[in-house]
């Protein structure tokens, strides 16, 4: 199904945003409701289900936090995320230096966290049962952990030297966090440990001589602005402004050296990319200019480029129940990429009844009647 993804002519997503779309998230409970966040601070909540049961339909916006809403973000929303365990709550963070916790039913903020700098990224663990920590990456090199239970920013993880552009909890271990920074580094943390940092990923796997100026472990030769764990949490994908994507073994921290070729990435902020779930092989979906590049995660093969947006793609999100993909772009559109329907031929159709194109050319009639020529 993933190999046959195409822009679906029968499914539209209602166009609400008047400016670029930076972030999308589909709730993991039913896989039915999607959030989007825009450059103008607006957040929209969509229902992806086809309630009309007609072949052609539009995914309707159920509600939005629009420009006139008293609690709307003042500047660009960079990240939205559903609370992983139910749809009654979602979170958003913005260049206005806040992280907001929203009550879905009232569309009112239940809590607001304030930071000293722009917020690039935040993430809640999809698997945590023991903690309610939201990791936050901001213009400060310090990674902040906000506790939903106490309403305070409880921990600070120190080690990066520049702004933190992406953060992601492991989908396998609830206390393990990955962070990516403009300092070219990706760090893995165990938030229970006093020092926090478990390792700093090294693209050379320790092969550089100690005398080299590059001896300090770097994951990329540029800003690292995207992070994504594979679904099982065993591997971590990173992308950087060196136009590279790298695949790491998340338990050993080793660079697996899979070569994806040039992965164009000119973004000055975080890039939201994603991986498939429940596919074999697994795929990565990466914004690439105005297209989305689809790679096989473990061989690095570029399978296809999904074309349809008119401007830079900022984010994409995978819907695992139906193997669908949704993407958001600077062109204000959200596009639905749906596996093409291949009509199975009924078993009882004999070769004689098939339309001509199904026949081997060797069996086709070479003559044509005068009726056909007209």
Secondary structure, DSSP 8 states (H G I E B T S, - for coil): -GGGEEE-TTEEE----SS-EEEEEE-TTTS-EEEEEETTS-EEEEE-S-SS--SSEEEEEEEEE-TTSTT--SS-EEEEEE-TT-TTEEEEEETTSEEEEEETTTTEEEEEEE-SS-EEEEEE-SS-SS--EEEEEESSSSEEEEETTTTEEEEEE---SS-EEEEEE-SS-TTEEEEEETTS-EEEEETTSSS-EEEE--TTTT-S-TTSGGGS--SSSS-EEEEEE-TTSSEEEEEETTTEEEEEETTT--B------------SS--B-EE-SS-SS-EEEEEETTEEEEEETTT--EEEEEE--SS-EEEEEEETTTTEEEEEETTS-EEEEEE-------TT--GGGS-GGGS-GGGS-S---HHHH-
